[in-house]
Amino acid sequence: MFTKYLSCDYISFLKKALYIFILLQQALFSFAQKPALDSAEYKALFKQYDAVTGTDRNKAFNILNRIESKSTAQNNFYYLSEALVYKAILYYYDSNYDSAKICINTSLNYSKKANNYKVEMRAYNLLGAIYYNQGDFKNTEKYYTEKIKVAEKNNDTASVYSTYYNMGLVYFQQGNYLKSADVNFKALPYFERVKDTFNIISSLQSIGYTYMNLEDIPSSFTFFYKAIKLAKGYKDKYQLAGIYIDMATAYGNLNKTDSALNYLDLALKLSAKHNDNFHFTIALNNKADYYLKHKNYEQALILTKEAEKLNLKDNRRLALCEVYSTMANAFYRLNNLDSSLKYARKSFSIGIETEQAKMLRECTRTLSYIFEARKNSDSALKYYKLYTVINDTLKQESQLRGIAQKEFMFEKKNQEDLRANEKLIADAKLEKQKQINLIVIIASVLLAVFLLIGIVNYRQKQKANALVLSQKKLLEDKQKEILDSINYASRIQRSLLPTDKYINKNLPK
């Protein structure tokens, strides 16, 4: 009785559990259906945003505001975080870094709640880019590191290696060329493996620029030419202008002024065509350097003032550091020591804030010249000593050897990989040939067996036919012999019996 009761109770429990499960399933299904519909609406809005972002900034902001309002009302943190990070990108391109940071920090909060790791990475990357432009390399490195952590946690290898490239830029600006080359040589094989042309070009350019700053121009050209070849065939020409600028600098270091000027003009033309103010201002400043070397100081100042105006508008402190250094040199050559000192100090101040070792080296040398011209020997000696310390700190020769070693290891690994691939292909071909040979042998053996069986069967059939024929002939002979015997007996019997004529004659009627 107890067992029966327990059984009934257990069945009842299962029925209730099944009923609850069905209700939960329906609830989850209906819950899942709504986001699916919302997802389609959000995607449509983001598609509209993509269509206008490059042409009408106001419309782009309005669409993002609609997405923000809609997602806020629905507590949809996933798309809210995405809308905010897109707004931050628009603010970034408008050089409104404060508004961009506010949007990014809010986006980070919502992306973590919604587990939207892609937006989280984009936010960290954007913060890194903002602080990089502002020359705050400590925060730049901090946020790029955060992005790498999120990427590694989510097995996003592409994002890890693309951030390595960004980190390389930071190390480069700090004068740590060896570390810059190291992360680029780590990233380059991955980009080549996945055929990521944009990042391949960037890595090649970065390595070339590193070699150039270490005064190994032939090695820099090797990487620049590879980058140009890829960049010319790539749809986005943004990188090509930058490589032209670097090529001009390399030729300038070799005192090939005509080639240098030619590449600068190509960069100016290309960047102006594509509204690329970043490379346009760098090319302007580099052309000012060209005029400075050719003692056309007034023309150099005209170009640097135009570059200063554009860089101030876009709040590009790194570029301003170089522009102010060029202006200080131009005023010094014109014997305008007050203006020269003013801009040298500006360049030095930004160089200290942004930890630009190379620019600090240039600034301290210029400052020592200025104070020497002003007969201020103490200050001149102070800045000259600072110049020698910074110059020694860069340790160009040791870093160059280190990078050469990295390149050697990179090329060695590529060759090893190539040989390994060739061996794999050869082994695969050999294995395939072995399989073909085995199939041919097996087929030949089977064919021989079938032929042998056929021949044996044919011979057995021939023997059987011959036996049948001989037995048939024997039977026919026996039959003939029997028939002959019967016929012979029949003739004897007929000869012994009286004829009908005899019977009719002798028997009475």
VENCOR-V262035 format. One record per pair of residues at least 24 apart in sequence whose ideal C-beta (glycine too) atoms are under 10 Angstrom apart, sorted by the first residue. I is the first residue (numbers start at 1). J is the second residue. D is the distance in Angstrom with one decimal. If there is no record, write none. Layout:
I:J:D + I:J:D
This chain:
34:74:9.1 + 35:74:9.1 + 35:76:7.7 + 35:78:8.6 + 35:79:9.8 + 38:70:8.3 + 38:71:8.7 + 38:74:6.7 + 38:76:6.6 + 38:78:9.6 + 38:79:7.9 + 39:76:9.3 + 39:78:8.9 + 39:79:8.2 + 41:67:9.4 + 41:70:7.7 + 41:79:9.4 + 42:67:6.5 + 42:70:7.6 + 42:71:7.4 + 42:74:9.8 + 42:76:7.8 + 42:78:8.6 + 42:79:4.7 + 42:80:9.9 + 42:82:8.1 + 42:83:8.7 + 43:79:9.2 + 45:70:7.8 + 45:71:9.8 + 45:79:8.7 + 45:83:8.7 + 46:79:8.3 + 46:82:7.6 + 46:83:8.4 + 46:86:8.0 + 49:83:8.7 + 49:86:6.8 + 49:90:9.7 + 50:86:9.6 + 53:86:8.2 + 53:89:8.7 + 53:90:7.3 + 53:93:9.3 + 54:275:10.0 + 57:90:6.5 + 57:93:8.5 + 57:94:7.6 + 60:86:8.2 + 60:87:9.0 + 60:89:9.8 + 60:90:6.2 + 61:86:9.6 + 61:87:7.1 + 61:90:6.4 + 61:91:9.5 + 64:88:10.0 + 64:89:9.8 + 64:90:7.5 + 64:103:9.6 + 68:103:9.6 + 68:106:9.9 + 71:110:8.7 + 71:114:9.8 + 72:110:9.7 + 75:113:9.8 + 75:114:10.0 + 76:110:9.3 + 76:114:7.9 + 77:107:9.9 + 77:109:8.7 + 77:110:4.3 + 77:111:7.6 + 77:112:8.9 + 77:113:4.7 + 77:114:3.9 + 77:115:9.1 + 77:116:7.6 + 77:119:9.9 + 78:110:8.0 + 78:111:8.1 + 78:113:8.9 + 78:114:4.0 + 78:115:8.2 + 78:116:5.2 + 78:119:8.2 + 79:110:9.3 + 79:114:8.4 + 79:116:8.7 + 79:119:9.4 + 80:106:8.7 + 80:107:8.0 + 80:109:9.8 + 80:110:5.0 + 80:111:8.9 + 80:113:9.3 + 80:114:7.8 + 80:116:9.4 + 80:119:9.6 + 81:106:8.2 + 81:107:4.7 + 81:108:7.7 + 81:109:7.9 + 81:110:3.8 + 81:111:3.8 + 81:112:8.4 + 81:113:8.0 + 81:114:5.9 + 81:116:5.3 + 81:118:9.6 + 81:119:4.6 + 81:120:7.9 + 81:122:9.5 + 81:123:8.0 + 82:107:7.8 + 82:110:8.9 + 82:111:8.0 + 82:114:9.0 + 82:116:6.9 + 82:118:8.5 + 82:119:5.3 + 82:122:8.7 + 83:107:8.2 + 83:110:9.4 + 83:119:9.6 + 84:108:8.9 + 84:109:9.3 + 84:110:7.0 + 84:111:8.6 + 84:119:8.3 + 84:123:8.5 + 85:110:9.5 + 85:111:7.6 + 85:116:9.3 + 85:118:9.4 + 85:119:5.2 + 85:120:8.9 + 85:121:9.8 + 85:122:5.3 + 85:123:5.3 + 85:125:9.7 + 85:126:7.0 + 86:119:9.3 + 86:122:9.0 + 88:122:8.8 + 88:123:7.3 + 88:126:5.7 + 88:127:8.9 + 88:130:8.8 + 89:122:8.2 + 89:123:10.0 + 89:126:6.5 + 89:129:9.7 + 91:126:9.5 + 91:130:9.4 + 92:126:6.1 + 92:127:9.8 + 92:129:6.9 + 92:130:6.4 + 92:133:8.7 + 93:314:9.1 + 94:314:8.8 + 94:315:10.0 + 95:130:9.5 + 95:133:8.2 + 95:277:9.8 + 95:311:9.9 + 95:312:9.7 + 95:313:7.0 + 95:314:4.4 + 95:315:4.6 + 95:316:7.9 + 96:315:8.8 + 97:126:10.0 + 97:127:9.8 + 97:129:9.7 + 97:130:5.0 + 97:131:8.8 + 97:133:7.6 + 97:134:6.8 + 97:315:6.5 + 98:130:9.5 + 100:126:7.0 + 100:127:8.6 + 100:129:9.5 + 100:130:6.1 + 101:126:9.0 + 101:127:7.1 + 101:130:6.6 + 101:131:9.3 + 104:130:8.1 + 104:143:9.4 + 108:146:9.5 + 111:150:9.7 + 112:150:9.8 + 115:154:9.8 + 117:150:5.6 + 117:151:8.2 + 117:153:7.5 + 117:154:4.9 + 117:156:7.7 + 117:159:9.5 + 118:150:9.1 + 118:151:9.7 + 118:154:8.4 + 118:156:8.1 + 118:159:8.6 + 120:146:8.7 + 120:147:8.2 + 120:150:5.4 + 120:151:9.7 + 120:153:10.0 + 120:154:9.2 + 121:146:8.8 + 121:147:5.0 + 121:148:9.0 + 121:149:9.6 + 121:150:5.1 + 121:151:5.9 + 121:154:8.2 + 121:156:7.2 + 121:159:5.6 + 121:160:9.9 + 121:162:9.8 + 121:163:8.5 + 122:147:8.5 + 122:159:9.3 + 123:147:8.5 + 123:150:9.6 + 124:148:8.8 + 124:149:8.8 + 124:150:6.8 + 124:151:9.3 + 124:159:9.9 + 124:163:8.8 + 125:150:9.9 + 125:151:9.8 + 125:159:8.2 + 125:162:8.5 + 125:163:7.1 + 125:166:7.4 + 128:163:8.1 + 128:166:6.3 + 128:167:8.8 + 128:169:9.8 + 128:170:8.3 + 129:166:7.8 + 129:169:9.8 + 130:315:9.5 + 131:170:9.5 + 132:166:7.8 + 132:169:7.0 + 132:170:6.7 + 132:173:8.0 + 132:317:9.7 + 132:318:7.7 + 132:354:9.1 + 133:278:9.5 + 133:314:8.2 + 133:315:6.9 + 133:316:5.8 + 133:317:6.8 + 133:318:6.7 + 133:319:8.8 + 133:354:9.8 + 134:315:7.3 + 134:316:9.0 + 134:317:5.7 + 134:318:8.6 + 134:353:8.6 + 134:354:8.0 + 135:173:8.2 + 135:316:9.4 + 135:317:4.5 + 135:318:5.7 + 135:320:9.2 + 135:321:7.6 + 135:350:6.4 + 135:351:8.7 + 135:352:9.5 + 135:353:5.4 + 135:354:2.8 + 135:355:7.7 + 135:356:7.5 + 136:317:9.1 + 136:353:7.7 + 136:354:7.5 + 136:355:9.2 + 137:169:9.6 + 137:170:5.3 + 137:171:8.9 + 137:173:6.4 + 137:174:6.0 + 137:318:9.9 + 137:353:9.5 + 137:354:6.7 + 137:355:5.5 + 137:356:8.9 + 138:170:9.4 + 138:355:8.4 + 140:166:8.2 + 140:167:8.7 + 140:169:8.7 + 140:170:5.3 + 140:173:9.0 + 140:354:9.8 + 141:166:9.5 + 141:167:6.8 + 141:170:5.5 + 141:171:8.6 + 141:174:9.1 + 144:169:9.5 + 144:170:7.1 + 157:190:6.9 + 157:193:10.0 + 157:194:8.4 + 158:190:7.8 + 158:191:8.7 + 158:194:6.8 + 158:196:7.1 + 158:199:8.6 + 160:186:9.6 + 160:187:8.5 + 160:190:8.4 + 161:186:7.3 + 161:187:4.2 + 161:188:8.6 + 161:189:9.0 + 161:190:4.5 + 161:191:6.5 + 161:193:9.9 + 161:194:8.8 + 161:196:8.4 + 161:199:7.3 + 161:203:9.1 + 162:187:7.3 + 162:190:9.2 + 162:191:8.2 + 162:196:8.0 + 162:198:9.0 + 162:199:5.7 + 162:202:8.7 + 162:203:9.7 + 163:187:8.7 + 164:188:9.3 + 164:190:8.7 + 164:191:9.8 + 164:199:9.5 + 164:203:8.8 + 165:191:8.4 + 165:199:6.1 + 165:202:5.6 + 165:203:5.8 + 165:205:10.0 + 165:206:6.7 + 166:202:9.3 + 166:206:10.0 + 168:202:9.0 + 168:203:7.9 + 168:206:5.5 + 168:207:8.6 + 168:210:8.3 + 169:202:9.2 + 169:206:6.9 + 169:209:9.7 + 169:318:10.0 + 170:355:9.4 + 171:210:9.3 + 172:206:7.0 + 172:209:7.3 + 172:210:6.3 + 172:213:7.8 + 172:356:9.8 + 172:357:9.8 + 172:358:9.0 + 173:318:6.9 + 173:321:9.9 + 173:354:6.9 + 173:355:7.2 + 173:356:5.6 + 173:357:8.2 + 173:358:8.2 + 173:359:8.9 + 174:354:8.9 + 174:355:5.2 + 174:356:7.6 + 174:357:6.3 + 174:358:9.5 + 175:213:8.6 + 175:355:8.1 + 175:356:7.6 + 175:357:2.9 + 175:358:6.0 + 175:359:9.5 + 175:360:8.6 + 175:361:8.5 + 175:390:8.2 + 175:393:7.1 + 175:394:5.3 + 175:395:9.1 + 175:396:9.6 + 175:399:8.9 + 176:355:9.9 + 176:357:8.3 + 176:394:9.2 + 176:395:9.9 + 176:399:8.1 + 177:207:9.9 + 177:209:9.4 + 177:210:4.9 + 177:211:8.6 + 177:213:6.3 + 177:214:5.8 + 177:357:9.6 + 177:358:9.6 + 177:394:7.9 + 177:395:9.1 + 177:396:7.9 + 177:399:4.8 + 177:400:8.0 + 177:402:8.4 + 177:403:6.6 + 178:210:8.7 + 178:214:9.2 + 178:395:8.7 + 178:398:8.0 + 178:399:4.4 + 178:400:8.7 + 178:401:9.1 + 178:402:4.4 + 178:403:5.9 + 178:405:9.4 + 178:406:7.7 + 179:399:9.0 + 179:402:9.3 + 179:403:9.9 + 180:206:6.9 + 180:207:8.5 + 180:209:9.0 + 180:210:5.5 + 180:213:9.5 + 180:399:9.3 + 180:403:8.7 + 181:206:8.1 + 181:207:5.9 + 181:210:5.1 + 181:211:8.2 + 181:214:9.2 + 181:399:8.3 + 181:400:9.7 + 181:402:7.7 + 181:403:4.3 + 181:404:9.4 + 181:405:9.8 + 181:406:5.5 + 181:407:7.7 + 181:410:9.4 + 182:402:8.3 + 182:403:8.2 + 182:406:5.9 + 184:210:7.7 + 184:223:9.7 + 184:403:9.7 + 184:406:8.9 + 184:410:9.4 + 185:403:8.5 + 185:406:5.0 + 185:407:7.0 + 185:409:7.7 + 185:410:4.7 + 185:411:9.8 + 185:413:9.2 + 186:406:9.2 + 186:410:9.1 + 188:223:9.9 + 188:410:7.2 + 188:414:9.5 + 189:410:7.4 + 189:413:7.2 + 189:414:7.3 + 189:417:8.1 + 192:414:8.6 + 193:417:9.3 + 197:230:5.9 + 197:231:8.7 + 197:233:8.2 + 197:234:5.5 + 197:235:9.2 + 197:236:9.3 + 197:239:9.7 + 198:230:9.2 + 198:231:9.3 + 198:234:7.0 + 198:235:9.5 + 198:236:6.9 + 198:238:9.1 + 198:239:7.3 + 199:239:10.0 + 200:226:8.7 + 200:227:8.1 + 200:230:6.2 + 200:231:9.7 + 200:234:9.4 + 201:226:8.7 + 201:227:5.1 + 201:228:8.8 + 201:229:9.4 + 201:230:5.0 + 201:231:5.1 + 201:233:10.0 + 201:234:6.6 + 201:236:9.3 + 201:238:9.8 + 201:239:5.0 + 201:240:8.4 + 201:242:9.4 + 201:243:7.7 + 202:227:8.2 + 202:231:9.7 + 202:239:6.5 + 202:242:9.0 + 202:243:9.8 + 203:227:8.5 + 204:228:9.1 + 204:229:9.4 + 204:230:7.3 + 204:231:9.1 + 204:239:9.6 + 204:243:8.6 + 205:230:9.7 + 205:231:8.3 + 205:239:6.7 + 205:240:9.7 + 205:242:6.5 + 205:243:5.3 + 205:245:10.0 + 205:246:6.5 + 205:247:9.9 + 206:246:9.6 + 207:403:8.0 + 207:406:9.1 + 207:407:7.8 + 207:410:9.2 + 208:243:8.0 + 208:246:6.5 + 208:247:8.8 + 208:250:8.0 + 209:242:9.0 + 209:243:9.1 + 209:245:9.6 + 209:246:5.2 + 209:249:8.3 + 209:250:8.8 + 210:399:8.7 + 210:400:9.3 + 210:403:6.5 + 211:250:9.0 + 211:400:7.8 + 211:403:6.9 + 211:404:9.0 + 211:407:8.8 + 212:246:6.6 + 212:247:9.3 + 212:249:6.5 + 212:250:5.1 + 212:253:7.0 + 213:246:10.0 + 213:249:9.1 + 213:253:9.5 + 213:358:6.7 + 213:394:8.8 + 213:396:8.1 + 213:399:9.4 + 213:400:9.8 + 214:394:8.7 + 214:395:9.8 + 214:396:5.1 + 214:397:8.2 + 214:398:9.9 + 214:399:6.0 + 214:400:4.4 + 214:401:9.6 + 214:402:9.7 + 214:403:6.9 + 214:404:9.5 + 215:253:7.2 + 215:396:6.6 + 215:397:9.2 + 215:400:7.7 + 216:396:9.2 + 216:400:5.8 + 216:403:8.2 + 216:404:7.9 + 217:249:9.8 + 217:250:5.4 + 217:251:8.6 + 217:253:6.0 + 217:254:5.9 + 218:250:9.6 + 218:254:9.8 + 219:400:8.7 + 219:403:8.4 + 219:404:7.7 + 219:407:7.6 + 220:246:7.7 + 220:247:8.9 + 220:249:9.1 + 220:250:5.4 + 220:253:9.0 + 221:246:10.0 + 221:247:7.9 + 221:250:6.4 + 221:251:9.2 + 221:254:9.5 + 222:407:9.3 + 223:407:9.2 + 224:250:6.9 + 224:263:9.9 + 228:263:10.0 + 236:274:8.8 + 237:270:6.0 + 237:271:8.9 + 237:273:8.1 + 237:274:5.9 + 237:276:8.3 + 238:270:9.1 + 238:271:8.5 + 238:274:6.8 + 238:276:6.0 + 238:278:8.5 + 238:279:7.5 + 239:279:9.1 + 240:266:8.6 + 240:267:8.4 + 240:270:6.2 + 240:271:9.3 + 240:274:9.4 + 240:276:9.9 + 240:279:9.1 + 241:266:8.0 + 241:267:4.8 + 241:268:8.4 + 241:269:8.8 + 241:270:4.5 + 241:271:4.4 + 241:272:9.3 + 241:273:9.2 + 241:274:7.5 + 241:276:5.8 + 241:278:8.7 + 241:279:4.0 + 241:280:7.9 + 241:282:8.7 + 241:283:7.3 + 242:267:7.7 + 242:270:9.7 + 242:271:8.8 + 242:276:8.9 + 242:278:8.4 + 242:279:5.4 + 242:282:7.8 + 242:283:9.3 + 243:267:8.5 + 243:279:9.7 + 244:268:8.9 + 244:269:9.2 + 244:270:6.8 + 244:271:8.8 + 244:279:8.3 + 244:283:7.8 + 245:270:10.0 + 245:271:8.8 + 245:279:6.3 + 245:280:9.9 + 245:282:5.5 + 245:283:5.5 + 245:285:9.6 + 245:286:6.0 + 245:287:9.8 + 246:282:9.7 + 246:286:9.6 + 248:283:7.9 + 248:286:6.1 + 248:287:8.5 + 248:289:9.5 + 248:290:8.2 + 249:282:9.8 + 249:286:6.5 + 249:289:8.6 + 252:286:7.9 + 252:289:7.4 + 252:290:7.0 + 252:293:7.7 + 255:293:9.0 + 257:290:6.9 + 257:293:7.5 + 257:294:7.4 + 260:286:8.4 + 260:287:9.3 + 260:289:9.3 + 260:290:6.4 + 260:293:9.4 + 261:286:9.8 + 261:287:7.5 + 261:290:5.9 + 261:291:9.8 + 261:294:9.6 + 264:289:9.3 + 264:290:6.7 + 277:307:9.9 + 277:310:5.6 + 277:311:8.6 + 277:313:8.2 + 277:314:6.2 + 277:316:8.8 + 277:319:9.8 + 278:310:9.1 + 278:311:9.2 + 278:314:7.6 + 278:316:7.2 + 278:319:7.7 + 280:306:9.4 + 280:307:8.4 + 280:310:7.2 + 281:306:8.1 + 281:307:4.5 + 281:308:8.6 + 281:309:9.0 + 281:310:4.7 + 281:311:5.4 + 281:313:9.6 + 281:314:8.0 + 281:316:7.2 + 281:319:5.7 + 281:320:9.2 + 281:322:9.5 + 281:323:7.6 + 282:307:7.9 + 282:311:9.3 + 282:316:9.3 + 282:318:9.8 + 282:319:6.3 + 282:322:7.8 + 282:323:9.2 + 283:307:8.8 + 284:308:9.4 + 284:310:7.8 + 284:311:9.5 + 284:319:9.8 + 284:323:8.4 + 284:326:9.7 + 285:311:8.7 + 285:319:7.3 + 285:320:9.6 + 285:322:5.7 + 285:323:5.1 + 285:324:9.8 + 285:325:9.0 + 285:326:5.6 + 285:327:9.2 + 286:322:8.7 + 286:326:8.7 + 287:326:10.0 + 288:322:9.8 + 288:323:8.1 + 288:326:5.2 + 288:327:8.2 + 288:329:9.3 + 288:330:7.3 + 289:322:8.9 + 289:325:9.4 + 289:326:5.8 + 289:329:8.3 + 289:330:9.4 + 291:326:9.6 + 291:330:8.3 + 292:326:6.6 + 292:327:9.8 + 292:329:5.8 + 292:330:5.7 + 292:332:9.9 + 292:333:7.0 + 293:329:9.8 + 295:333:7.2 + 296:330:9.5 + 296:333:10.0 + 297:329:8.7 + 297:330:4.8 + 297:331:8.1 + 297:332:9.2 + 297:333:4.9 + 297:334:5.1 + 297:335:9.9 + 297:336:9.4 + 298:330:8.3 + 298:334:7.9 + 299:330:9.3 + 300:326:6.8 + 300:327:8.3 + 300:329:8.2 + 300:330:4.6 + 300:331:9.8 + 300:333:8.4 + 300:334:9.5 + 301:326:8.8 + 301:327:6.6 + 301:330:5.0 + 301:331:7.5 + 301:333:9.9 + 301:334:8.1 + 301:336:9.7 + 301:339:9.3 + 302:330:9.8 + 303:327:9.9 + 303:330:9.5 + 304:328:9.7 + 304:329:9.5 + 304:330:6.7 + 304:331:9.9 + 304:343:8.8 + 305:330:10.0 + 308:343:9.2 + 308:346:9.8 + 317:350:5.4 + 317:351:9.9 + 317:353:7.4 + 317:354:6.2 + 317:356:9.7 + 318:350:7.8 + 318:351:9.6 + 318:354:6.1 + 318:356:7.0 + 318:359:8.5 + 319:350:9.8 + 320:346:7.7 + 320:347:8.0 + 320:350:6.1 + 320:354:9.7 + 321:346:8.2 + 321:347:5.3 + 321:348:8.7 + 321:349:8.8 + 321:350:4.1 + 321:351:5.4 + 321:352:9.8 + 321:353:8.9 + 321:354:6.5 + 321:356:6.0 + 321:358:9.8 + 321:359:5.0 + 321:360:9.0 + 321:362:9.4 + 321:363:8.2 + 322:347:7.6 + 322:350:9.3 + 322:351:9.5 + 322:356:8.7 + 322:358:9.4 + 322:359:6.4 + 322:362:8.5 + 323:347:8.1 + 323:350:9.8 + 324:348:8.6 + 324:349:8.9 + 324:350:7.1 + 324:351:9.2 + 324:359:9.2 + 324:363:8.4 + 325:350:9.3 + 325:351:8.2 + 325:356:9.9 + 325:359:6.2 + 325:360:9.8 + 325:362:5.3 + 325:363:5.9 + 325:365:9.9 + 325:366:6.8 + 326:362:9.3 + 326:366:10.0 + 328:362:9.1 + 328:363:7.6 + 328:366:5.3 + 328:367:8.3 + 328:369:9.6 + 328:370:7.7 + 329:362:8.4 + 329:365:9.8 + 329:366:6.0 + 329:369:9.0 + 329:370:9.9 + 331:366:10.0 + 331:370:9.2 + 332:366:6.6 + 332:367:9.9 + 332:369:6.4 + 332:370:6.1 + 332:373:7.5 + 335:373:7.9 + 337:369:9.6 + 337:370:5.8 + 337:371:9.2 + 337:373:5.9 + 337:374:5.8 + 338:370:9.5 + 338:374:9.4 + 340:366:7.5 + 340:367:9.2 + 340:369:8.7 + 340:370:5.5 + 340:373:8.7 + 340:374:9.8 + 341:366:9.2 + 341:367:7.6 + 341:370:5.2 + 341:371:8.2 + 341:373:9.8 + 341:374:7.9 + 341:379:10.0 + 344:368:9.9 + 344:369:9.1 + 344:370:6.2 + 344:371:9.8 + 344:383:9.3 + 345:370:9.5 + 348:383:8.8 + 348:386:9.6 + 351:390:9.6 + 357:390:6.0 + 357:391:9.2 + 357:393:6.6 + 357:394:5.9 + 358:390:8.7 + 358:391:10.0 + 358:394:7.5 + 359:390:9.8 + 360:386:8.0 + 360:387:8.5 + 360:389:9.9 + 360:390:5.4 + 360:391:9.9 + 360:393:9.6 + 361:386:9.0 + 361:387:6.1 + 361:388:9.4 + 361:389:9.5 + 361:390:4.6 + 361:391:5.6 + 361:393:8.9 + 361:394:7.1 + 362:387:8.8 + 362:390:9.4 + 363:387:8.7 + 363:390:9.3 + 364:388:8.8 + 364:389:8.7 + 364:390:6.4 + 364:391:8.9 + 365:390:9.2 + 365:391:8.7
